[in-house]
Amino acid sequence: MSTDELLVCDVAVIGAGISGMIAALRSAQGGRRVLVFEKTPDQRYICNSRLTAGIWHCCLTDILDDPAVLASRIMDVTGGNARPDLAKAVATDGIRVVRWMQSVGIRFIKGPNHYQSFMLSPPTITPQGRQWEGRGGDVMLRTFEDELNKLGGKILRGHRALELVKSEGKVTSFAGQKADGVGFRVQAKAVVIADGGFQANPELTRGPVSRDPSRLLQRNAATGMGDGLKMAQAAGAGVSDLRGFYGHVQSRDALRTDKLWPYAWLDYLLGAGMIVGPDGKRFTDEGLGGTVVANEMAQLPDPLDTTVIADERIWAERGTFNMVPPNPWLERGGGTIHRASTLEELASKAGIDPAGLVAQVKAYNDAVRTQELQRLVPPRSTHKLDAYPIEKAPFYAFPAVAGITYTMGGISIDANGRVLTPDGDPIAGLYAAGCATGGLEGGEKKGYVGGLVKSSVTGLRAAEAILAEA
């Protein structure tokens, strides 16, 4: 690779989302010369952090709760697969990082749910699609950049990092290419990879995430290509289990219209009712919630062969739940809703085998009435979401798609953001933060902890580790 420009700094951060900007700003506060390398050339570069709903939580639990309780919650939802040191770090420092953010000018409000003590202000969540300008994530990133500039740091836009360089076992530099095609090289004392997950790269998601990634909805900025993951692996880094993503089940029509992107979810409809394939049969435990169901959908031979089934009670009660509920926003946004007075008619409208759907609904309703849901195939749990009988006409069918927000697996790190080899040894000079990292979420249970709390805590701790080592 030709390198026409040499840039020198103390701390080089790859990626200008929330984790990268926190790592950069905190390092600059410690007196370090900082450069941030953002591959997108636009002034308001699009990334997941700019589009975020902006809610800080830990496993849908308030970050103000006892850290020991939060750490236990993380281990529980991940089936014990999370690194204990990472779980403890996120549980302990979730509130500390929010207080630090407030100290540099980030504003929060309280969200509508009990676990949402901190939500970026002004809120990004709207029922009208991608409206982010001047809202929480956009304001947050601009505030971080303003503060970084005051301390002598800088974001270099249109600079894509491509290759880490090691010398005597330490990462001392990296090479990349600018948007105009000119190469560059960076010499730094510490490098932080914070370029997000690999959700938008079908070469990396095919297999661990989905059999056919083209059949998923990218409910994200579509910029997470996994460059950092590939660079780190080439430099000898280990990786976590790459299975699992955070996402939701949405109307299939979100593939064609932004009016249904990234809301409204179908999670609470299927959580009370069921989701079936073209044969009318269930294929997963709907009681585990939208993220787990979306992961199960993604692994089907055709992820788009799925339909959510509900009745009038579910539509009226669970369809109106959440901040941007499908009732009424799905229909207002032009989403497909099949209604019918009988299940046979509903199946015909939705392209589902009528006999299969009728038999499945009968078996499901019988199990609900007798409280024997564990005898269903597959079993249906109720510890998270109650199962409603599907019996009150009109009946509803919603063509569905699995929406992927970010991948949960990634570069192996310790609690201080140091990148680890497959044997668990730190790679000197190399750090990683945010959704480029793994070891906290995902795995067999697809356990969701929280993208913002993970990204902000790992970004802050990586910077503080750099300052301490220097």
Secondary structure, DSSP 8 states (H G I E B T S, - for coil): -----EEE-SEEEE--SHHHHHHHHHHHHTT--EEEEES--STT---HHHH---EE-BTTB-TTS-HHHHHHHHHHHTTT-S-HHHHHHHHHHHHHHHHHHHHTT--EE--SSTT-SEEESS----TTS---TTSHHHHHHHHHHHHHHHTT-EEEETEEEEEEEEETTEEEEEEEEETTS-EEEEE-SEEEE----STT-HHHHBTTTBS-GGGSEE-S-S----HHHHHHHHTT--B-----EEEEEEEGGGGT-GGGSS--B-HHHHHHSEEE-TTS-B-S-GGG-HHHHHHHHHTSSSTT--EEEEEHHHHHHTTT-SSS-HHHHHHHTT---EEESSHHHHHHHHT--HHHHHHHHHHHHHHHHHT-GGGSSS----SSS------SSSEEEEEEEEEEEEES--EEB-TT-EEE-TTS-EEEEEEE-GGGEESSSBTTTTB---HHHHHHHHHHHHHHHHHHH-
